[in-house]
Protein backbone atom coordinates (compact mmCIF):
# COMPACT_ATOMS: atom_id res chain seq x y z
CA UNK A 1 0.00 0.00 0.00
CA UNK A 2 1.27 3.44 -0.90
CA UNK A 3 1.30 5.66 2.15
CA UNK A 4 0.97 9.28 1.21
CA UNK A 5 3.09 11.70 3.20
CA UNK A 6 2.67 15.40 3.83
CA UNK A 7 5.00 17.69 5.75
CA UNK A 8 4.10 20.31 8.32
CA UNK A 9 7.11 22.60 8.76
CA UNK A 10 7.89 25.79 10.61
CA UNK A 11 9.97 27.22 13.40
CA UNK A 12 9.56 26.19 17.02
CA UNK A 13 6.58 27.93 18.54
CA UNK A 14 4.77 28.42 15.24
CA UNK A 15 1.95 26.01 16.11
CA UNK A 16 2.82 22.88 14.12
CA UNK A 17 1.90 20.44 16.89
CA UNK A 18 -1.32 22.31 17.72
CA UNK A 19 -2.33 22.31 14.06
CA UNK A 20 -1.71 18.56 13.73
CA UNK A 21 -3.63 18.00 16.96
CA UNK A 22 -6.58 19.84 15.41
CA UNK A 23 -6.26 18.13 12.00
CA UNK A 24 -6.26 14.56 13.33
CA UNK A 25 -9.93 14.50 14.43
CA UNK A 26 -10.90 16.21 11.15
CA UNK A 27 -9.20 13.45 9.12
CA UNK A 28 -10.53 10.70 11.38
CA UNK A 29 -14.10 12.02 10.93
CA UNK A 30 -13.60 11.35 7.21
CA UNK A 31 -12.60 7.75 7.83
CA UNK A 32 -8.88 8.25 7.33
CA UNK A 33 -6.22 6.34 9.21
CA UNK A 34 -3.45 8.85 9.96
CA UNK A 35 0.02 8.37 11.42
CA UNK A 36 2.35 11.14 12.60
CA UNK A 37 6.13 11.26 12.52
CA UNK A 38 7.64 14.02 14.65
CA UNK A 39 11.27 15.02 14.41
CA UNK A 40 12.87 16.58 17.45
CA UNK A 41 16.26 18.23 17.56
CA UNK A 42 16.48 17.64 21.29
CA UNK A 43 17.02 14.57 23.43
CA UNK A 44 13.71 13.32 24.76
CA UNK A 45 12.41 10.70 27.12
CA UNK A 46 9.37 8.53 26.54
CA UNK A 47 9.66 6.49 29.66
CA UNK A 48 9.94 7.63 33.24
CA UNK A 49 13.34 7.51 34.97
CA UNK A 50 13.44 4.60 37.37
CA UNK A 51 10.76 2.55 35.56
CA UNK A 52 11.68 -0.82 34.04
CA UNK A 53 11.88 0.30 30.39
CA UNK A 54 14.08 3.25 31.37
CA UNK A 55 16.33 0.98 33.42
CA UNK A 56 16.70 -1.46 30.50
CA UNK A 57 17.63 1.39 28.16
CA UNK A 58 20.08 2.87 30.65
CA UNK A 59 21.68 -0.55 31.05
CA UNK A 60 22.51 -0.55 27.33
CA UNK A 61 19.61 -2.22 25.49
CA UNK A 62 19.65 -1.48 21.77
CA UNK A 63 15.84 -1.57 21.65
CA UNK A 64 13.19 -1.71 24.33
CA UNK A 65 9.62 -2.65 23.49
CA UNK A 66 7.03 -1.90 26.14
CA UNK A 67 3.57 -3.38 25.79
CA UNK A 68 0.25 -3.11 27.60
CA UNK A 69 -3.39 -3.80 26.77
CA UNK A 70 -3.64 -0.12 25.73
CA UNK A 71 -0.55 0.57 23.57
CA UNK A 72 2.95 -0.52 22.73
CA UNK A 73 6.06 1.40 21.83
CA UNK A 74 9.57 0.60 20.71
CA UNK A 75 12.45 2.76 21.83
CA UNK A 76 15.56 2.36 19.72
CA UNK A 77 18.82 3.81 20.98
CA UNK A 78 21.13 5.14 18.27
CA UNK A 79 24.20 4.92 20.53
CA UNK A 80 26.17 7.20 18.21
CA UNK A 81 24.75 5.90 14.91
CA UNK A 82 23.30 8.50 12.52
CA UNK A 83 19.62 9.43 12.73
CA UNK A 84 17.62 7.27 10.28
CA UNK A 85 16.11 8.92 7.22
CA UNK A 86 12.46 9.87 7.00
CA UNK A 87 12.01 7.04 4.49
CA UNK A 88 13.35 4.52 7.03
CA UNK A 89 10.90 5.80 9.64
CA UNK A 90 7.97 5.64 7.21
CA UNK A 91 8.87 2.03 6.40
CA UNK A 92 8.42 1.15 10.09
CA UNK A 93 4.82 2.39 10.19
CA UNK A 94 1.75 0.20 9.89
CA UNK A 95 -0.23 0.81 6.69
CA UNK A 96 -2.35 3.96 6.80
CA UNK A 97 -3.93 6.51 4.47
CA UNK A 98 -1.83 9.51 5.41
CA UNK A 99 1.40 10.22 7.25
CA UNK A 100 1.77 13.73 8.61
CA UNK A 101 5.42 14.61 9.10
CA UNK A 102 6.25 17.33 11.61
CA UNK A 103 9.77 18.55 11.10
CA UNK A 104 12.19 17.05 8.54
CA UNK A 105 12.27 20.49 6.89
CA UNK A 106 14.57 19.33 4.10
CA UNK A 107 12.56 16.19 3.20
CA UNK A 108 11.45 15.70 -0.38
CA UNK A 109 7.69 15.78 0.11
CA UNK A 110 4.88 18.31 -0.26
CA UNK A 111 4.74 20.64 2.71
CA UNK A 112 2.70 23.28 4.45
CA UNK A 113 4.56 26.05 6.25
CA UNK A 114 3.13 27.08 9.62
CA UNK A 115 4.10 30.65 10.42
CA UNK A 116 3.25 33.25 13.07
CA UNK A 117 4.26 36.90 12.86
CA UNK A 118 4.84 36.98 16.65
CA UNK A 119 7.80 34.59 16.23
CA UNK A 120 9.63 37.22 14.14
CA UNK A 121 11.26 34.46 12.04
CA UNK A 122 11.83 34.50 8.29
CA UNK A 123 9.62 32.52 5.93
CA UNK A 124 10.90 29.05 4.95
CA UNK A 125 9.15 28.79 1.57
CA UNK A 126 11.47 31.06 -0.42
CA UNK A 127 14.21 28.46 0.09
CA UNK A 128 12.04 25.35 -0.47
CA UNK A 129 9.92 24.85 -3.59
CA UNK A 130 8.24 21.84 -1.95
CA UNK A 131 6.34 24.19 0.40
CA UNK A 132 3.05 24.61 -1.44
CA UNK A 133 1.13 26.89 0.93
CA UNK A 134 1.37 28.59 4.30
CA UNK A 135 -1.00 28.34 7.24
CA UNK A 136 -0.25 31.70 8.78
CA UNK A 137 -1.66 34.68 10.60
CA UNK A 138 -0.74 36.90 7.65
CA UNK A 139 -0.41 36.32 3.93
CA UNK A 140 2.99 35.04 2.79
CA UNK A 141 4.80 36.72 -0.08
CA UNK A 142 4.34 34.75 -3.30
CA UNK A 143 2.59 31.69 -1.85
CA UNK A 144 -0.95 30.43 -1.27
CA UNK A 145 -2.26 31.54 2.13
CA UNK A 146 -4.63 29.54 4.34
CA UNK A 147 -5.80 31.01 7.63
CA UNK A 148 -3.95 29.27 10.45
CA UNK A 149 -7.23 28.64 12.29
CA UNK A 150 -9.18 27.22 9.32
CA UNK A 151 -8.69 23.50 9.98
CA UNK A 152 -11.20 22.50 7.30
CA UNK A 153 -9.43 24.52 4.58
CA UNK A 154 -6.05 23.16 5.65
CA UNK A 155 -7.34 19.58 5.76
CA UNK A 156 -8.98 19.91 2.33
CA UNK A 157 -5.78 21.41 0.92
CA UNK A 158 -3.77 18.40 2.15
CA UNK A 159 -6.30 15.88 0.79
CA UNK A 160 -6.54 17.69 -2.56
CA UNK A 161 -2.76 17.94 -2.86
CA UNK A 162 -2.34 14.21 -2.21
CA UNK A 163 -5.43 13.29 -4.25
CA UNK A 164 -7.05 11.45 -1.36
CA UNK A 165 -10.79 11.14 -1.91
CA UNK A 166 -13.74 9.66 -0.05
CA UNK A 167 -13.53 6.90 2.49
CA UNK A 168 -10.34 4.88 2.07
CA UNK A 169 -10.38 1.11 1.86
CA UNK A 170 -7.71 0.22 4.40
C-alpha positions in Angstrom: 0.0 0.0 0.0 1.3 3.4 -0.9 1.3 5.7 2.1 1.0 9.3 1.2 3.1 11.7 3.2 2.7 15.4 3.8 5.0 17.7 5.8 4.1 20.3 8.3 7.1 22.6 8.8 7.9 25.8 10.6 10.0 27.2 13.4 9.6 26.2 17.0 6.6 27.9 18.5 4.8 28.4 15.2 1.9 26.0 16.1 2.8 22.9 14.1 1.9 20.4 16.9 -1.3 22.3 17.7 -2.3 22.3 14.1 -1.7 18.6 13.7 -3.6 18.0 17.0 -6.6 19.8 15.4 -6.3 18.1 12.0 -6.3 14.6 13.3 -9.9 14.5 14.4 -10.9 16.2 11.2 -9.2 13.5 9.1 -10.5 10.7 11.4 -14.1 12.0 10.9 -13.6 11.4 7.2 -12.6 7.7 7.8 -8.9 8.2 7.3 -6.2 6.3 9.2 -3.5 8.9 10.0 0.0 8.4 11.4 2.3 11.1 12.6 6.1 11.3 12.5 7.6 14.0 14.6 11.3 15.0 14.4 12.9 16.6 17.5 16.3 18.2 17.6 16.5 17.6 21.3 17.0 14.6 23.4 13.7 13.3 24.8 12.4 10.7 27.1 9.4 8.5 26.5 9.7 6.5 29.7 9.9 7.6 33.2 13.3 7.5 35.0 13.4 4.6 37.4 10.8 2.6 35.6 11.7 -0.8 34.0 11.9 0.3 30.4 14.1 3.3 31.4 16.3 1.0 33.4 16.7 -1.5 30.5 17.6 1.4 28.2 20.1 2.9 30.6 21.7 -0.5 31.1 22.5 -0.6 27.3 19.6 -2.2 25.5 19.7 -1.5 21.8 15.8 -1.6 21.6 13.2 -1.7 24.3 9.6 -2.7 23.5 7.0 -1.9 26.1 3.6 -3.4 25.8 0.3 -3.1 27.6 -3.4 -3.8 26.8 -3.6 -0.1 25.7 -0.6 0.6 23.6 3.0 -0.5 22.7 6.1 1.4 21.8 9.6 0.6 20.7 12.5 2.8 21.8 15.6 2.4 19.7 18.8 3.8 21.0 21.1 5.1 18.3 24.2 4.9 20.5 26.2 7.2 18.2 24.7 5.9 14.9 23.3 8.5 12.5 19.6 9.4 12.7 17.6 7.3 10.3 16.1 8.9 7.2 12.5 9.9 7.0 12.0 7.0 4.5 13.3 4.5 7.0 10.9 5.8 9.6 8.0 5.6 7.2 8.9 2.0 6.4 8.4 1.2 10.1 4.8 2.4 10.2 1.8 0.2 9.9 -0.2 0.8 6.7 -2.4 4.0 6.8 -3.9 6.5 4.5 -1.8 9.5 5.4 1.4 10.2 7.2 1.8 13.7 8.6 5.4 14.6 9.1 6.3 17.3 11.6 9.8 18.6 11.1 12.2 17.1 8.5 12.3 20.5 6.9 14.6 19.3 4.1 12.6 16.2 3.2 11.4 15.7 -0.4 7.7 15.8 0.1 4.9 18.3 -0.3 4.7 20.6 2.7 2.7 23.3 4.5 4.6 26.0 6.3 3.1 27.1 9.6 4.1 30.7 10.4 3.3 33.3 13.1 4.3 36.9 12.9 4.8 37.0 16.7 7.8 34.6 16.2 9.6 37.2 14.1 11.3 34.5 12.0 11.8 34.5 8.3 9.6 32.5 5.9 10.9 29.1 5.0 9.1 28.8 1.6 11.5 31.1 -0.4 14.2 28.5 0.1 12.0 25.3 -0.5 9.9 24.8 -3.6 8.2 21.8 -1.9 6.3 24.2 0.4 3.1 24.6 -1.4 1.1 26.9 0.9 1.4 28.6 4.3 -1.0 28.3 7.2 -0.3 31.7 8.8 -1.7 34.7 10.6 -0.7 36.9 7.6 -0.4 36.3 3.9 3.0 35.0 2.8 4.8 36.7 -0.1 4.3 34.8 -3.3 2.6 31.7 -1.9 -0.9 30.4 -1.3 -2.3 31.5 2.1 -4.6 29.5 4.3 -5.8 31.0 7.6 -4.0 29.3 10.4 -7.2 28.6 12.3 -9.2 27.2 9.3 -8.7 23.5 10.0 -11.2 22.5 7.3 -9.4 24.5 4.6 -6.0 23.2 5.6 -7.3 19.6 5.8 -9.0 19.9 2.3 -5.8 21.4 0.9 -3.8 18.4 2.2 -6.3 15.9 0.8 -6.5 17.7 -2.6 -2.8 17.9 -2.9 -2.3 14.2 -2.2 -5.4 13.3 -4.2 -7.1 11.5 -1.4 -10.8 11.1 -1.9 -13.7 9.7 -0.1 -13.5 6.9 2.5 -10.3 4.9 2.1 -10.4 1.1 1.9 -7.7 0.2 4.4 
